[in-house]
Structures are given as structure tokens and as C-alpha cells.
């Protein structure tokens, strides 16, 4: 009797521990994306029109032929490579971070040949891992907003012959830093830009030592820096990957005048970069 009661108690204790352990597990939520039904044939081309630029395409089978339309980045042309191929799938990722899933079947005479996804997100999902630096649509929107922001007191500027280049704002969001720049032409002579360069350079160069420069490519550039008419101002917003700079280096933003000598360069040091204001939704 006592032995039976003891075994029963041990069994209840083990069940309780197992139940508590299962309850403490952090199980991630899973969203099932329902695929679109896509019928294609060998004799007709199907057009998939997306609201943003196509970033990548994955075909479940070589029997599905897919390529971007010439001259545009948001239209995918799809066609069957052979008759009566087995059902397969197609996946598309666009630059706004959205994922589209398709179940593809062969049909000799498809009922529809053109599909627009501009207002339909029922079979797509935003990718939680999609970095901001690769999300063109959001970069454009953030740059547009930053261009309207008031000037910060950063003290980074350079002037020559009545033309000034000035850093007016620094903002950060995830893996991207936005630089708000102002180009002011207080002269009557138009400023024609030959080159806009961004790079990291050593503060001091030893004699007989080659200059060490690391070029940087903007993720996005808002504004027109090519021509600044006389007595006018242009606002630019540069989006660059997030970075910090060693004390012996600086970030250079260089503006070169075409057929002229009014070359300008901003030197942005690490303490200035640390003043970047976070962008909050």
C-alpha cells in the first residue's frame, strides 16, 4: 500500500516537472503564407507586376522560365519550359522586404496572363530579417522625411568662393546612418558638380606614404547635386551603412566642381557621428 502511494507520488511529481518545463519553452510564432495559384503555358507569357523592384527570384523547377521585363525592375515574365510539368513553386522577394509565394501548374490555355500585386498582400509577408540597408522603399521614405527636418548644430562645414557645403543633420535607423547636407551657392555663377565622393581617410599622412582611402558607396541619395544655380540651395540626404571611425581617421564627403576650382570637403570625425539622432516610428 505504502509502496503504491510512493510510486504514485513520484509519478505525479515527474509529470508536474515536465509540464512546467514545457510551459517555459519559448516557442516562436509561425505564420503560414498562403501561396498564389499561378497557371502558365509554353505558348503564352504571364506577367507578374509588383509594387516595388524585384530583388530575387527562386524557381522550384527548371521547367519554370522567369526573367525581368526589359527596361523595368518590377515586372517578372513567367513561362513554361515544357508541357505538363509536375506542380512546383516560385518565390519572389521585392526591395520593400515583401515575400511572395506561388504554386505553379501547367495549363495549356491560362485564364489570366497579367497579375498586379499593388494592393494585394494576402499571399505575401514582410520579412522580419530583411535589413533596412537592403530595403529601397523604406530608405526613400526616410530620406524624404529627413530632408524636411530642422538643422542640427554640428559645426561641420566648408566654404570656397561663396559656395558652402554643410552637414545639417545626422540620423540613424537600424544599420543605416542618414546625412542631411546643404549646398549653398551665394554667388551668381552656377555650380556644376563633377564628382561627389564619400570615403574614409587618415587624418595625417606620413611623408612619402601613399594616401590610404576607403571609398564608400551610398545606399541611397536624395536630391540633385549635379547643378546648383546661382543664389540657391540644394538639400541632399545620403544614406550610408552604419559605421564608427578610429580616432586617426575621418569620414570625408567631397564635392568637386566641373571645370572650376570651388572644390569642397567635409571632415566628419567619430565624436560627430556619435551625435546621430535615432529615427523613431
Residue pairs with C-beta under 8 A, 6 or more apart in sequence:
31 125
33 99
33 101
33 123
33 124
33 125
34 101
34 122
34 123
35 89
35 101
35 102
35 103
35 123
36 100
36 101
36 102
36 103
36 115
36 123
37 102
37 103
37 105
38 46
38 48
38 78
38 90
38 102
38 103
38 104
38 105
38 115
39 46
39 104
39 105
39 106
39 107
39 110
39 111
39 112
40 46
40 64
40 78
40 79
40 80
40 104
40 105
40 106
40 107
40 110
41 79
41 80
41 106
41 107
41 108
41 109
41 110
42 79
42 80
42 81
42 82
42 83
43 108
44 79
44 109
44 110
44 113
45 77
45 78
45 79
45 113
46 77
46 78
46 79
46 110
46 112
46 113
46 114
46 115
47 69
47 75
47 76
47 77
47 78
47 113
47 114
47 115
48 75
48 76
48 77
48 78
48 92
48 115
48 117
49 74
49 75
49 114
49 115
49 116
49 117
49 118
50 74
50 75
50 76
50 92
50 94
50 100
50 117
50 118
51 74
51 94
51 96
51 117
51 118
52 74
52 94
52 95
52 96
52 98
52 136
52 137
53 73
53 74
53 94
53 95
53 136
54 68
54 73
54 74
54 76
54 92
54 93
54 94
54 95
55 93
55 94
55 95
55 134
56 92
56 93
57 66
57 76
57 90
57 91
57 92
57 93
58 90
58 91
58 92
59 66
59 88
59 90
60 88
60 89
60 90
60 104
61 85
61 86
61 88
61 104
62 81
63 80
63 81
63 82
63 85
63 88
64 78
64 80
64 81
64 85
64 88
64 90
64 104
65 78
65 79
65 80
65 81
66 76
66 77
66 78
66 79
66 90
67 76
67 77
68 75
68 76
68 77
69 75
69 76
69 77
74 94
76 92
78 90
78 104
80 106
83 106
83 108
84 106
85 106
87 103
87 104
87 105
88 104
89 101
89 102
89 103
89 104
90 101
90 102
90 104
91 99
91 100
91 101
91 102
92 99
92 100
92 102
93 99
93 100
93 127
93 130
94 100
95 134
95 135
95 136
95 137
96 126
96 135
96 136
96 137
96 138
97 126
97 127
97 130
97 134
97 135
97 137
97 138
98 121
98 124
98 125
98 126
98 127
99 124
99 125
99 126
99 127
100 117
100 123
100 124
101 123
101 124
117 124
131 174
131 175
132 138
132 139
132 173
132 174
132 175
132 176
133 139
133 174
133 175
133 176
133 219
133 241
136 220
139 176
139 219
139 220
139 239
140 220
140 222
142 171
142 173
142 176
142 178
142 239
142 279
143 178
143 220
143 222
143 237
143 239
144 222
146 169
146 171
146 178
146 180
146 237
146 279
147 180
147 222
147 223
147 235
147 237
149 169
149 171
149 180
151 168
151 169
151 180
151 182
152 168
152 169
152 170
152 180
152 275
152 277
154 167
154 168
154 169
154 170
154 272
154 275
156 166
156 167
156 266
156 267
156 268
156 272
157 164
157 165
157 166
157 167
157 266
158 164
158 165
158 166
158 264
158 265
158 266
159 165
159 264
160 261
160 262
160 263
160 264
161 187
161 261
161 262
162 185
162 186
162 187
163 183
163 184
163 185
163 186
163 187
163 191
163 228
163 257
163 262
163 264
164 182
164 183
164 184
164 186
164 264
165 181
165 182
165 183
165 253
165 255
165 264
165 265
165 266
166 181
166 182
166 184
166 266
167 179
167 180
167 181
167 253
167 266
167 268
167 272
168 180
168 181
168 182
168 235
169 178
169 179
169 180
169 277
170 177
170 178
170 179
170 180
170 272
170 273
170 275
170 276
170 277
171 177
171 178
171 180
171 276
171 277
171 278
171 279
172 178
172 242
172 276
172 277
172 278
172 279
173 278
173 279
174 242
175 241
175 242
176 219
176 239
176 240
176 241
176 242
177 239
177 240
177 241
177 242
177 243
177 273
177 276
178 237
178 238
178 239
178 279
179 237
179 238
179 239
179 240
179 253
179 268
180 235
180 236
180 237
181 223
181 235
181 236
181 237
181 238
181 253
181 266
182 233
182 234
182 235
182 236
183 191
183 225
183 228
183 233
183 234
183 236
183 255
184 233
185 191
185 228
185 229
185 230
185 231
185 232
185 233
186 231
187 230
187 231
188 230
188 231
189 230
190 227
190 228
190 229
190 230
191 227
191 228
191 229
191 230
191 257
191 260
191 262
192 226
192 227
192 257
192 258
192 259
192 260
193 225
193 226
193 227
193 228
193 255
193 256
193 257
193 258
194 256
194 257
194 258
194 259
195 254
195 255
195 256
196 225
196 253
196 254
196 255
196 256
197 215
197 252
197 253
197 254
197 256
198 215
198 216
198 217
198 218
198 238
198 240
198 251
198 252
198 253
198 254
199 213
199 214
199 215
199 216
199 251
199 252
199 254
200 213
200 214
200 216
200 245
200 249
200 250
200 251
200 252
201 211
201 212
201 213
201 214
201 249
201 250
201 252
202 211
202 212
202 248
202 249
203 248
203 249
203 250
204 248
205 211
216 240
216 241
216 251
218 238
218 239
218 240
219 239
219 240
219 241
220 237
220 238
220 239
221 236
221 237
221 238
221 239
222 236
222 237
223 234
223 235
223 236
223 237
224 234
225 234
225 236
225 255
228 234
238 253
243 251
243 273
244 270
244 273
244 274
245 251
245 268
245 269
245 270
245 273
246 270
247 270
250 267
250 268
250 269
251 267
251 268
251 269
251 273
252 265
252 266
252 267
252 268
253 265
253 266
253 268
254 263
254 264
254 265
254 266
255 263
255 264
255 265
256 263
257 263
